[in-house]
C-alpha cells in the first residue's frame, strides 16, 4: 500500500465534468493498493496519515496533524502509484491489485479514516477517470 499526501487549501474530484467531491483545507490522499496488502496495512497507514504532524501550529512549526486541527480529507484511488518504469517507455501496472482485492481495501481505508476522524470522509469513485 502506498499513499501520496498533499496538504491543500482546497481540492476536488471531477468525473465526466461533474464535481464528485470537494474539500477545503486538509489533505488530498492518493491511495495505491497491491495484492499483498491487508486490513492491518489499512489500519496502520490510516493511523499514520491522520497523525502525521504536517500542519503549522501558532508558532509556524509543523507540529499539528489533520486529526489535531479537525480538517477535511479527500481520498482518491490511484493504481498508477505502483507503476514500474524501469523497462521500456510504457509503465507496467502488474504490481497494482486487481479490483477484487483493491476495492474492498479502498472502502476499508475510507471507513477506517472516518472511524478515526469521527466524521464523513470525501472520496473519489473507484475505477473512474478522475
Secondary structure, DSSP 4 states (H G I P E B T S, - for coil): -EEEEEEES-EEEEETTEEEEEESSEEEEEEE-BTT--HHHHHHHHHHHHH---EE-TTS-EEE-HHHHT-EEEEEE-GGGG-B-SSSSS-B-TTBPPHHHHHHHHHHHHHHHHHHHTS--EE--TTS--
